[in-house]
């Protein structure tokens, strides 16, 4: 009976089964869960929130600053001063000690400042805003990197499961031939060595299936880890559509790496402007109001309150700093040139990465078509070898060799089809469309 592997191949390539009670997840859902639960993504999001809070902290410097202070003093000993005795009606050539003040002193002061003009503050706020944008871009980059890792693991699981399915099918087919050969041996119509060779191949295929099962579970555990899921959770991955004739028709987007470099260039421009603005003065308005009370207790208790207030403007202007600004500006200009070189290199690298991924994608398509034709031929040879063996026209060696050839072509086709998805993923990553 001919095994219809060619017709069933595409169906098998789209099926995955890891348990009937498992939660079924598509690739898109796996990526979505990873973006929500992955520890790296969470850390990047928290960094973004921290940077955002610092923006509000920096903006507070542009708002009025108000301080209130108060104090109370009780003098255990009122300080004395030496003055001419004539000050109190004594001899002109003598001095005496006189106490000034009272035991109690109570005071409150309210002061306020407001920056009227500061180019440095303005540039500093712009730098904080740019840092917030950089944090958001870093979060985006982490999400895309995690999405790429999740998709790669997803496709890897697909490869392992397909190989397991093919090996299990071939092992079952060989085991049937072994059972038939055992019956023939019992009737002295077949050699015992033929039964042993078939049994050995069935056991070898079974061992390979066990190793692949272990590898698949390890890959699944890594996938769960990236998704932030419990390692003891059972997952069922949704069927994967593999279209060997698909083409790469994607709209290019700017890579996050390029966005970050462009933002660094913008930050560099702000820093250069900030250095130039250091020559400009800063103007701060200030004012204060205080009320001081002095007095004493006892029979002749009293308290005098003395208010005081003032307003003013302070100007700070650094006219010369020993050429520090000049050389800081030169350093920033060199940094700008370096960023330009880095952007050119990154652009060329991205173009090369996209070109290689696209060429690899179409190369795998050609291979897939070749393997399809080879599978049809290998199926035909395998079926003929089985019939000839049953009719005693050929030996078990030819059957085993035909099965090996079919298995190799099957695995080659599976690997090629999955590589199509991997190269498509690499292309999307290269052009920023992941």
C-alpha positions as CSV (number, residue, x, y, z in Angstrom):
1,X,0.0,0.0,0.0
2,X,1.5,3.3,-1.1
3,X,2.1,5.8,1.7
4,X,0.7,9.1,0.5
5,X,3.4,11.3,2.2
6,X,3.5,14.0,-0.5
7,X,-0.2,14.8,-0.3
8,X,-0.1,14.7,3.5
9,X,3.1,16.6,3.9
10,X,1.6,20.1,3.9
11,X,-1.0,19.1,6.4
12,X,1.6,17.5,8.7
13,X,3.8,20.7,8.4
14,X,0.9,22.8,9.8
15,X,0.0,20.6,12.8
16,X,1.5,20.5,16.2
17,X,0.3,18.5,19.2
18,X,1.7,18.7,22.7
19,X,-1.3,17.5,24.7
20,X,-5.1,17.7,24.3
21,X,-5.6,19.7,27.5
22,X,-2.9,22.3,26.6
23,X,-3.5,26.0,26.0
24,X,-3.3,26.7,22.2
25,X,-1.2,29.7,21.3
26,X,-0.4,31.2,18.0
27,X,2.9,32.9,17.2
28,X,1.3,36.3,17.5
29,X,-0.1,35.4,20.9
30,X,3.3,34.1,22.1
31,X,4.9,37.4,21.1
32,X,2.1,39.4,22.7
33,X,2.5,37.4,26.0
34,X,6.3,37.9,25.9
35,X,5.9,41.6,25.5
36,X,3.6,41.7,28.5
37,X,5.4,39.2,30.8
38,X,9.0,39.1,29.8
39,X,11.4,40.3,32.5
40,X,13.6,42.2,30.1
41,X,10.6,44.0,28.7
42,X,9.3,44.8,32.2
43,X,12.7,46.2,33.2
44,X,12.9,48.4,30.1
45,X,9.4,49.7,30.7
46,X,10.3,50.5,34.3
47,X,13.4,52.4,33.1
48,X,11.1,54.4,30.8
49,X,8.8,55.3,33.7
50,X,11.8,56.3,35.8
51,X,13.0,58.6,33.1
52,X,9.6,60.0,32.7
53,X,9.4,60.9,36.4
54,X,12.8,62.6,36.1
55,X,11.3,64.9,33.5
56,X,8.8,66.2,36.0
57,X,11.6,66.5,38.6
58,X,13.7,68.6,36.2
59,X,10.8,70.8,35.2
60,X,10.3,71.7,38.9
61,X,13.5,73.8,38.7
62,X,11.6,76.3,36.4
63,X,8.9,76.8,38.9
64,X,9.0,79.1,42.0
65,X,10.9,77.8,45.0
66,X,9.4,78.8,48.4
67,X,11.0,78.2,51.7
68,X,9.7,78.9,55.2
69,X,12.0,78.8,58.3
70,X,11.5,79.7,62.0
71,X,13.5,79.7,65.1
72,X,13.3,80.4,68.8
73,X,16.2,81.3,71.2
74,X,16.3,81.7,74.9
75,X,19.6,83.3,76.1
76,X,20.8,81.8,79.4
77,X,23.4,84.5,79.5
78,X,22.8,87.7,77.5
79,X,26.1,88.6,75.8
80,X,28.0,91.8,76.9
81,X,30.0,94.3,74.9
82,X,32.8,96.6,76.0
83,X,32.0,100.3,75.3
84,X,33.4,103.6,76.6
85,X,32.2,104.5,80.0
86,X,31.1,107.9,78.7
87,X,28.4,106.1,76.7
88,X,26.6,105.6,80.0
89,X,27.7,108.9,81.6
90,X,31.0,107.7,83.1
91,X,34.6,109.0,82.7
92,X,35.8,109.5,79.1
93,X,39.0,107.6,79.6
94,X,37.4,104.4,81.0
95,X,35.4,101.5,79.5
96,X,32.6,99.4,80.9
97,X,30.6,96.3,80.0
98,X,27.0,96.6,78.8
99,X,24.4,94.0,78.0
100,X,22.5,94.3,74.7
101,X,19.5,92.2,74.0
102,X,16.8,90.3,75.8
103,X,16.4,86.6,76.7
104,X,13.8,85.7,74.2
105,X,14.2,85.8,70.4
106,X,11.6,84.4,68.0
107,X,11.7,84.7,64.2
108,X,10.0,83.5,61.0
109,X,11.2,84.0,57.5
110,X,9.5,83.3,54.1
111,X,11.7,83.4,51.0
112,X,11.0,82.7,47.4
113,X,13.1,82.5,44.2
114,X,12.1,82.3,40.5
115,X,14.3,81.8,37.5
116,X,13.5,84.5,35.0
117,X,15.9,83.4,32.3
118,X,18.3,80.5,32.1
119,X,19.4,79.0,28.7
120,X,21.0,76.1,30.6
121,X,17.7,75.2,32.2
122,X,16.0,75.2,28.9
123,X,18.6,73.0,27.3
124,X,18.6,70.7,30.3
125,X,14.9,70.1,29.9
126,X,15.3,69.3,26.3
127,X,18.0,66.8,27.2
128,X,15.7,65.1,29.7
129,X,13.0,64.9,27.0
130,X,15.5,63.3,24.6
131,X,16.5,60.9,27.3
132,X,12.8,59.9,27.7
133,X,12.6,59.3,23.9
134,X,15.7,57.2,24.1
135,X,14.2,55.1,26.9
136,X,11.1,54.6,24.9
137,X,13.1,53.5,21.9
138,X,15.2,51.1,24.1
139,X,11.9,49.5,25.3
140,X,10.9,49.2,21.6
141,X,14.2,47.6,20.8
142,X,14.0,45.1,23.7
143,X,10.4,44.1,22.6
144,X,11.6,43.5,19.1
145,X,14.6,41.4,20.3
146,X,12.3,39.3,22.5
147,X,9.8,38.9,19.6
148,X,12.6,37.7,17.4
149,X,13.8,35.2,20.1
150,X,10.2,33.9,20.6
151,X,9.6,33.5,16.9
152,X,12.9,31.7,16.4
153,X,12.0,29.3,19.3
154,X,8.5,28.8,17.9
155,X,9.9,27.8,14.5
156,X,12.5,25.6,16.2
157,X,9.7,23.7,18.0
158,X,8.0,23.3,14.6
159,X,11.1,21.7,13.1
160,X,11.5,19.3,16.0
161,X,7.8,18.3,16.0
162,X,7.8,17.7,12.2
163,X,10.9,15.5,12.5
164,X,9.3,13.6,15.4
165,X,6.2,13.0,13.2
166,X,8.2,11.8,10.3
167,X,10.4,9.5,12.3
168,X,7.4,8.0,14.2
169,X,5.7,7.3,10.9
170,X,8.7,5.7,9.4
171,X,9.3,3.7,12.5
172,X,5.8,2.4,12.4
173,X,6.1,1.5,8.8
174,X,9.4,-0.4,9.4
175,X,7.9,-2.1,12.4
176,X,5.1,-3.5,10.2
177,X,7.7,-4.8,7.8
178,X,9.6,-6.3,10.7
179,X,6.5,-8.1,11.9
180,X,5.8,-9.4,8.5
181,X,9.5,-10.6,8.2
182,X,9.2,-12.3,11.6
183,X,6.2,-14.3,10.3
184,X,8.2,-15.3,7.2
185,X,11.1,-16.3,9.4
186,X,8.8,-18.4,11.5
187,X,7.9,-20.2,8.2
188,X,11.6,-20.5,7.2
189,X,10.9,-18.0,4.4
190,X,13.1,-15.2,5.7
191,X,16.5,-14.8,7.4
192,X,16.8,-14.1,11.1
193,X,19.4,-11.5,10.3
194,X,16.8,-9.6,8.3
195,X,14.5,-9.4,11.3
196,X,17.3,-8.3,13.5
197,X,18.4,-5.5,11.1
198,X,14.8,-4.3,10.8
199,X,14.4,-4.4,14.6
200,X,17.7,-2.5,15.0
201,X,16.5,0.3,12.7
202,X,13.2,0.5,14.5
203,X,15.0,0.9,17.8
204,X,17.3,3.5,16.3
205,X,14.4,5.5,15.1
206,X,12.8,5.2,18.5
207,X,15.9,6.5,20.2
208,X,16.0,9.5,17.8
209,X,12.4,10.3,18.6
210,X,13.2,10.3,22.3
211,X,16.2,12.6,21.8
212,X,14.1,14.9,19.7
213,X,11.3,14.9,22.3
214,X,13.9,16.0,25.0
215,X,15.2,18.7,22.7
216,X,11.7,19.9,22.0
217,X,10.9,20.1,25.7
218,X,14.0,22.1,26.4
219,X,13.1,24.6,23.6
220,X,9.5,24.8,24.9
221,X,10.8,25.6,28.4
222,X,13.0,28.4,27.0
223,X,9.9,29.7,25.1
224,X,7.9,29.6,28.3
225,X,10.7,31.5,30.1
226,X,10.7,34.3,27.5
227,X,6.9,34.5,27.7
228,X,6.9,34.7,31.5
229,X,4.8,31.5,31.8
230,X,5.2,28.8,34.4
231,X,7.6,26.1,33.3
232,X,5.2,23.3,34.4
233,X,2.5,24.8,32.1
234,X,1.5,22.7,29.0
235,X,1.5,24.6,25.8
236,X,0.0,23.6,22.4
237,X,1.3,25.7,19.6
238,X,-1.1,26.6,16.9
239,X,-0.7,25.3,13.4
240,X,1.9,27.1,11.3
241,X,1.0,28.1,7.8
242,X,4.0,27.4,5.5
243,X,3.7,28.7,2.0
244,X,6.7,27.7,-0.1
245,X,5.6,30.0,-2.9
246,X,5.3,33.1,-0.7
247,X,7.2,36.3,-1.6
248,X,8.7,39.0,0.6
249,X,6.3,42.0,0.0
250,X,6.9,44.1,3.1
251,X,6.9,47.8,3.7
252,X,10.3,48.9,5.1
253,X,10.4,50.8,8.4
254,X,13.2,52.5,10.1
255,X,15.2,50.2,12.4
256,X,15.2,51.1,16.1
257,X,19.0,51.2,16.0
258,X,18.8,54.0,13.4
259,X,16.3,55.8,15.5
260,X,18.5,55.7,18.5
261,X,21.5,57.0,16.5
262,X,19.4,59.8,15.1
263,X,18.3,60.6,18.7
264,X,21.9,60.6,19.8
265,X,22.7,63.1,17.1
266,X,19.8,65.3,18.3
267,X,21.1,65.1,21.9
268,X,24.6,66.0,20.6
269,X,23.1,69.1,18.9
270,X,21.4,70.1,22.2
271,X,24.6,69.6,24.1
272,X,26.5,71.8,21.7
273,X,23.9,74.5,22.0
274,X,24.0,74.2,25.8
275,X,27.8,74.7,25.7
276,X,27.4,77.8,23.6
277,X,24.6,79.1,25.9
278,X,26.9,78.8,28.9
279,X,28.2,82.3,27.9
280,X,24.7,83.7,28.4
281,X,23.8,85.1,31.8
282,X,21.1,83.7,34.1
283,X,18.6,85.9,35.9
284,X,16.9,85.0,39.1
285,X,14.3,87.0,41.0
286,X,14.2,86.6,44.8
287,X,12.3,88.0,47.8
288,X,11.9,87.4,51.5
289,X,9.8,88.5,54.4
290,X,10.8,88.0,58.0
291,X,9.3,89.0,61.4
292,X,11.6,88.8,64.5
293,X,10.3,89.1,68.0
294,X,12.5,89.9,71.0
295,X,11.4,90.2,74.6
296,X,11.6,88.8,78.1
297,X,9.3,87.4,80.7
298,X,8.7,88.3,84.3
299,X,7.0,91.3,85.9
300,X,8.0,93.6,83.1
301,X,7.4,91.1,80.3
302,X,7.3,92.5,76.8
303,X,7.7,91.4,73.2
304,X,8.7,93.6,70.3
305,X,8.1,92.4,66.7
306,X,10.3,93.8,64.0
307,X,9.3,93.0,60.4
308,X,11.6,93.1,57.4
309,X,11.2,92.4,53.7
310,X,13.2,92.6,50.5
311,X,13.0,91.8,46.8
312,X,15.8,91.7,44.3
313,X,17.2,90.3,41.0
314,X,20.4,88.3,40.8
315,X,22.4,88.1,37.6
316,X,25.1,85.4,37.1
317,X,27.4,85.8,34.1
318,X,30.5,83.7,33.5
319,X,32.5,85.9,31.1
320,X,35.6,83.8,30.9
321,X,36.2,80.1,31.9
322,X,39.8,79.5,30.7
323,X,38.6,78.2,27.2
324,X,36.8,75.3,28.8
325,X,33.7,75.9,26.7
326,X,35.8,76.0,23.5
327,X,37.3,72.6,24.0
328,X,34.1,71.0,25.2
329,X,32.4,72.2,22.1
330,X,35.2,70.8,19.9
331,X,34.8,67.4,21.6
332,X,31.1,67.4,20.9
333,X,31.7,68.3,17.3
334,X,34.0,65.3,17.0
335,X,31.3,63.1,18.6
336,X,28.8,64.3,16.0
337,X,31.2,63.3,13.2
338,X,31.6,59.9,14.8
339,X,27.8,59.4,15.0
340,X,27.6,60.2,11.3
341,X,30.2,57.5,10.5
342,X,28.4,55.0,12.8
343,X,25.1,55.7,11.1
344,X,26.6,55.2,7.6
345,X,28.1,51.9,8.8
346,X,24.8,50.8,10.4
347,X,22.9,51.6,7.2
348,X,25.2,49.6,5.1
349,X,25.1,46.7,7.6
350,X,21.3,46.8,7.5
351,X,21.2,46.8,3.7
352,X,23.6,43.8,3.7
353,X,21.6,42.0,6.3
354,X,18.3,42.5,4.4
355,X,19.9,41.5,1.1
356,X,21.3,38.2,2.6
357,X,18.0,37.3,4.3
358,X,16.1,38.0,1.1
359,X,18.5,35.9,-1.1
360,X,18.4,33.1,1.5
361,X,14.6,33.1,1.5
362,X,14.3,32.7,-2.3
363,X,17.2,30.1,-2.3
364,X,15.2,28.0,0.2
365,X,12.1,28.3,-2.0
366,X,14.1,26.7,-4.9
367,X,15.4,24.0,-2.6
368,X,11.8,23.3,-1.3
369,X,10.6,22.7,-4.9
370,X,13.5,20.3,-5.5
371,X,12.8,18.4,-2.3
372,X,9.1,18.1,-3.2
373,X,10.1,16.3,-6.4
374,X,12.7,14.2,-4.6
375,X,10.1,13.1,-2.0
376,X,7.7,11.9,-4.8
377,X,10.5,9.8,-6.3
378,X,11.7,8.6,-2.8
379,X,8.1,7.5,-2.0
380,X,7.8,5.6,-5.2
381,X,11.1,3.8,-4.6
382,X,10.2,3.0,-1.0
383,X,6.8,1.6,-2.0
384,X,8.4,-0.5,-4.8
385,X,11.1,-1.8,-2.4
386,X,8.4,-2.9,0.1
387,X,6.4,-4.7,-2.6
388,X,9.5,-6.4,-4.0
389,X,10.5,-7.4,-0.5
390,X,7.1,-8.9,0.2
391,X,7.3,-10.8,-3.0
392,X,10.8,-12.0,-2.3
393,X,12.4,-10.1,-5.2
394,X,14.8,-8.0,-3.1
395,X,16.5,-8.0,0.3
396,X,15.9,-6.1,3.5
397,X,18.9,-3.9,2.8
398,X,17.1,-2.3,-0.2
399,X,14.0,-1.6,2.0
400,X,16.1,0.0,4.8
401,X,18.1,2.1,2.3
402,X,14.9,3.3,0.6
403,X,13.4,4.3,4.0
404,X,16.7,6.1,4.9
405,X,16.6,8.0,1.6
406,X,12.9,9.0,2.1
407,X,13.6,10.1,5.7
408,X,16.5,12.2,4.7
409,X,14.5,14.0,2.0
410,X,11.6,14.5,4.4
411,X,13.8,16.1,7.0
412,X,15.5,18.2,4.3
413,X,12.1,19.5,3.1
414,X,11.0,20.2,6.7
415,X,14.2,22.1,7.5
416,X,13.9,24.0,4.2
417,X,10.3,25.1,4.8
418,X,11.1,26.3,8.4
419,X,14.2,28.1,7.1
420,X,11.8,30.0,4.8
421,X,10.1,31.4,7.9
422,X,13.4,32.0,9.7
423,X,14.8,34.0,6.8
424,X,11.5,35.9,6.5
425,X,11.8,36.7,10.2
426,X,15.4,37.9,9.7
427,X,14.3,40.0,6.7
428,X,11.6,41.6,8.8
429,X,14.1,42.3,11.6
430,X,16.6,43.8,9.2
431,X,14.1,46.3,7.7
432,X,12.5,47.1,11.1
433,X,9.2,45.6,10.3
434,X,9.2,42.9,13.0
